[in-house]
Amino acid sequence: MTKSEERDGTSSSGYLMLGLFVLVTALAAWGIVQFAPSDGASKADKIIFIGSLATAAIVPIFILCGFFMIQPNQAAVLTLFGEYRGTERREGLRWVWPWIMRNKVSVRARNIHSERVKINDLRGNPIEIACNVVWRVADTAQAVFDVDDYSMFVNIQIEAGLRTVGARHPYDDFEGEEVTLRGGADVINRELLEELNERLRVAGIVVDEAGLTHLAYASEIASAMLKRQQADAIIATRAKIVLGAVGMVEDALTKLSEDNIVEMDDERRAAMVSNLMVVLCGEKDAHPVVNAGSLYQ
């Protein structure tokens, strides 16, 4: 596919042409008053006057047809019999030859909130995802000539890019070993921005900002995945509690041994470790039994 490329168009100041239009119109009006045939004029003189009047009217109409207005952050793509003749971005009143077509294109930033899309994440779980995208037209020639409808093209490519990025990562990962859609917002948004800019470059579109606005499991597995998330959270919490308890028991035994507070054989040491682990890892408050005798009774 041949790539179009924007270039500067050629147009004249509309204010100068407006002055010329007023001057020509005034001269035509003066000529009508000055050279209007009298009632006794011949038929030939009247025909000549009407012909001259029609000819004089063509010039103001010709000038009037060449005017067009450029608003701030707007451009006009100029074509002559289907041939691209440049893009005019200078705002204000402009003028070109009447046979040059003007296709106005907005280059303002636009905001799109995509529809919710159902996709499968990296682990095959169906999820619903949506995003918000801020984009603008950077190359008017590509936007007008290289794609059929650049607005529709943007909408379709946003959905395609969202599916691509969403399928690269799992929805969640409690082990923290992977970038997830739920936990890696910065990474996901950056990947989405790069993916959309790559896809929309062919249409001369630049994406300034992109980010996820909706992320959830699909309704058919939402309940099951909630239970799985809760189970994973419980397991992760238990693992952390056990590791912390082991460290605390180790520190306690080391401190007792170094300070010669009490000497214990392997059996009593194991009993103490068991009791401490039960106290530290139990969900309920411990109710110790006070030993009134010796340690070995």
MONOR-V966325 format. One line per field, one symbol per residue. ss: DSSP state (h for helix, s for strand, l for the rest). phi: phi as a letter, one per 20 degrees, with the letter a starting at -180 (. if undefined). psi: psi as a letter, one per 20 degrees, with the letter a starting at -180 (. if undefined). A space follows every 10 residues. Layout:
ss=???
phi=???
psi=???
//
This chain:
ss=lllllllsll lsshhhhhhh hhhhhhhhhh hhhhhlllll llhhhhhhhh hhhhhhhhhh hhhhllssss lllsssssss llssssssll lsssslllls ssssssllls ssslllssss lllllsssss sssssssllh hhhhhllllh hhhhhhhhhh hhhhhhllll llllllllll llllhhhhhh hhhhhhhhhh hhhlssssss ssssssslhh hhhhhhhhhh hhhhhhhhhh hhhhhhhhhh hhhhhhhhll lllllhhhhh hhhhhhhhhh hlllllllll lllllll
phi=.fefbfbfed bdffffffff ffffffffff ffffdffffe ffffffffff ffffffffff fgfffefbdd eglccceecc lnefdocedf foecbcggee ecdecfdffc dcdfffdecd ffenefcdbb bdcdcbeecf fffedecfbf ffgfffffff ffffffeecf fbbffmecfd feddgfffff fffffffffe ffdmddeebb afdbbaffgf cfffffffff ffffffffff fffffgffff ffffffffel fbdcefffff ffffffffff effdffcfdf eeeefed
psi=pppqpqrprp rrphhghhgh gggggghghh hghhjpqrhj qrhghhgggg ghghghhhgh ggghiiqqpo rplqqpppqo lippjrppip qaprprphip qoopppjqpq pporqppprp ahjjpprpqr rpporrphoh gghhhiqgoh ghgggghggg hggghhihqq gqoiikiqpq hhilgggghg gggggghghi hhjkppphqp qpippqqqhh jggghghggg ghggghgggh ggghgggggg hghgghghjl gqpqahghgh gggggghggh iqhrpqnqpp oibrhj.
//
